[in-house]
Amino acid sequence: MINRQYRQYKGKNMFEIFGSKKLVAVAAPVSLAVGLALGVTNVQAGRLTDSAGGAVTNSYAECWEAAGGTDAAFEVCGDVAEVPEAVAPVVREEPAPVVVSDLMINVTADNFEFDRAELKPAMMSALDDVAAKVKAHGGGAQLHVIGHTDSTGPESYNQGLSERRAQSAANYLIDQGVSADRITTSGMGESQPVADNSTREGRAQNRRFEVKNR
């Protein structure tokens, strides 16, 4: 009887004998047996690995998959490792530099009394506007306050008077919340008139201060 079965199956391959479903059933335990013989160590489902951690392959360089394998990716198996999604670097935006245009307030503000450095109400109002603009931009402006005089009196005296006038305006800005380290002062004396010093009205216009953004 065995000889008759042998003659019956002689020359036929396993697929013809058992069919595709039966062949899979036969191949599964065979593959597991091969994996165990090579020293499979991983317990997770997926690729079978040997004791050295490499992928178990057959004679066709195909990787075995079965229970007791690993989900690790192997280049020999044609696996492509997941590339972590690139994370865009966090860019911190620095505040733009504060730009405050030159504030020539001597035209609209009142003028100093003769030989005086005290601010008048209109001057204070103009400086309030300057302080508000600086603070609205984060307080980063660099201000330069310049004092002026008319040509009456000694030039050296007028130089000192112009410096006191500039300092009066600077002190007021500081009182309104502008940082003192952002303010510089200077006096130009009678050297930069904006009106004719030969007239009373012209001299009054020259008794002034200016605030500029450095």
DRENFI-14264 format. One line per 3 residues: for each residue z, x, y of C-alpha. Coordinates in steps of 0.2 Angstrom, whole numbers, plus 5000, padded with zeros to 4 digits. Layout:
<nodes>
Z,X,Y; ...
</nodes>
This chain:
<nodes>
5000,5000,5000; 5004,5014,5012; 4987,5022,5008
4978,5006,5012; 4988,5005,5029; 4984,5023,5033
4965,5019,5029; 4966,5004,5040; 4973,5013,5055
4965,5029,5052; 4954,5034,5068; 4963,5021,5079
4973,5026,5094; 4991,5019,5098; 4984,5007,5111
4972,4999,5098; 4986,4998,5085; 5000,4991,5095
4992,4984,5110; 4997,4988,5128; 5014,4978,5128
5020,4986,5112; 5015,5004,5118; 5026,5002,5133
5040,4997,5122; 5038,5012,5112; 5035,5024,5126
5051,5019,5136; 5063,5025,5123; 5053,5041,5120
5053,5045,5138; 5072,5043,5139; 5074,5054,5124
5063,5068,5132; 5074,5066,5147; 5090,5068,5138
5083,5083,5128; 5080,5092,5144; 5098,5089,5151
5096,5074,5163; 5112,5074,5174; 5109,5061,5187
5115,5043,5185; 5105,5034,5199; 5089,5024,5195
5073,5032,5199; 5066,5050,5195; 5072,5059,5180
5079,5076,5184; 5084,5091,5173; 5100,5101,5174
5092,5112,5188; 5089,5097,5198; 5070,5097,5197
5059,5083,5192; 5055,5080,5174; 5036,5079,5171
5025,5077,5156; 5011,5087,5150; 5000,5079,5164
5012,5084,5178; 5017,5065,5179; 5035,5062,5184
5046,5052,5173; 5055,5037,5180; 5069,5028,5171
5087,5022,5172; 5098,5037,5175; 5086,5045,5187
5087,5049,5206; 5079,5041,5221; 5077,5059,5229
5059,5063,5234; 5050,5077,5225; 5034,5085,5231
5028,5088,5213; 5028,5069,5211; 5018,5066,5226
5033,5059,5235; 5034,5059,5254; 5051,5061,5261
5055,5050,5275; 5054,5058,5292; 5068,5052,5303
5062,5043,5318; 5062,5054,5334; 5075,5049,5346
5069,5051,5364; 5081,5062,5374; 5092,5053,5387
5086,5058,5404; 5098,5056,5417; 5090,5052,5434
5098,5062,5448; 5099,5052,5464; 5085,5057,5476
5090,5067,5491; 5095,5057,5506; 5083,5057,5519
5089,5050,5536; 5076,5052,5550; 5081,5060,5566
5093,5049,5575; 5090,5052,5594; 5103,5040,5601
5104,5048,5618; 5090,5036,5624; 5098,5020,5619
5116,5025,5620; 5126,5026,5636; 5129,5043,5644
5144,5054,5647; 5153,5052,5664; 5152,5068,5675
5162,5082,5668; 5169,5071,5653; 5167,5072,5634
5175,5055,5630; 5163,5043,5621; 5159,5026,5629
5158,5010,5619; 5139,5010,5618; 5140,5028,5611
5152,5022,5598; 5141,5008,5593; 5127,5020,5591
5137,5031,5580; 5143,5016,5570; 5125,5013,5566
5123,5032,5561; 5138,5031,5549; 5132,5015,5541
5115,5022,5537; 5123,5038,5530; 5135,5029,5519
5121,5017,5513; 5112,5032,5506; 5127,5038,5497
5134,5049,5510; 5123,5064,5506; 5115,5067,5523
5118,5083,5532; 5120,5079,5551; 5119,5090,5566
5127,5084,5582; 5121,5092,5598; 5129,5091,5615
5120,5092,5632; 5125,5093,5650; 5116,5091,5667
5114,5107,5678; 5129,5104,5689; 5141,5118,5689
5142,5135,5681; 5131,5137,5666; 5145,5145,5655
5156,5130,5659; 5142,5118,5655; 5140,5127,5638
5158,5123,5633; 5157,5105,5640; 5141,5102,5629
5151,5108,5613; 5166,5097,5617; 5154,5082,5619
5146,5086,5602; 5163,5088,5594; 5168,5071,5601
5153,5063,5592; 5157,5072,5576; 5175,5067,5576
5170,5049,5578; 5158,5050,5563; 5172,5057,5553
5183,5043,5558; 5170,5031,5552; 5170,5039,5534
5156,5052,5535; 5162,5068,5526; 5167,5082,5538
5158,5095,5527; 5142,5086,5531; 5142,5088,5549
5139,5103,5560; 5140,5104,5579; 5132,5114,5593
5131,5113,5612; 5115,5117,5622; 5123,5116,5639
5111,5112,5652; 5096,5121,5644; 5087,5106,5637
5086,5092,5650; 5076,5076,5646; 5076,5071,5665
5075,5078,5682; 5092,5086,5687; 5088,5084,5705
5091,5065,5704; 5107,5056,5701; 5099,5045,5687
5091,5061,5679; 5107,5070,5678; 5116,5055,5670
5102,5055,5657; 5105,5073,5653; 5124,5071,5650
5121,5066,5632; 5122,5070,5613; 5110,5069,5599
5112,5067,5580; 5099,5074,5569; 5097,5075,5550
5097,5094,5545
</nodes>
